[in-house]
Amino acid sequence: MAEENKELKFEEAIERLEKIVSTLEGGKCDLDESLTLFEEGVSLVKLCSAKLDAASEKVKILTVGKDDEEIIQ
């Protein structure tokens, strides 16, 4: 499941994460299914965090530049 998640766009990952949270909050999963969903959720959180970090870095480069010289004021 974690390998499949690497191909997801940020918005798709957030949507899947919301479904996982909803399912887990419903309390109708057995322990094994809950652990599997939790593991997938952790993987999605890491993926989303990495994508946000990459986007933030792009914005920084576009607005500040690679040499930390402010381009946009």
GIFEN-V782651 format. One line per field, one symbol per residue. psi: psi as a letter, one per 30 degrees, with the letter a starting at -180 (. if undefined). A space follows every 50 residues. Layout:
psi=???
This chain:
psi=eeeefffkleeeeeeeeeeeeeeeffggkleeeeeeeeeeeeeeeeeeee eeeeeeeeeeeefelfggjkek.
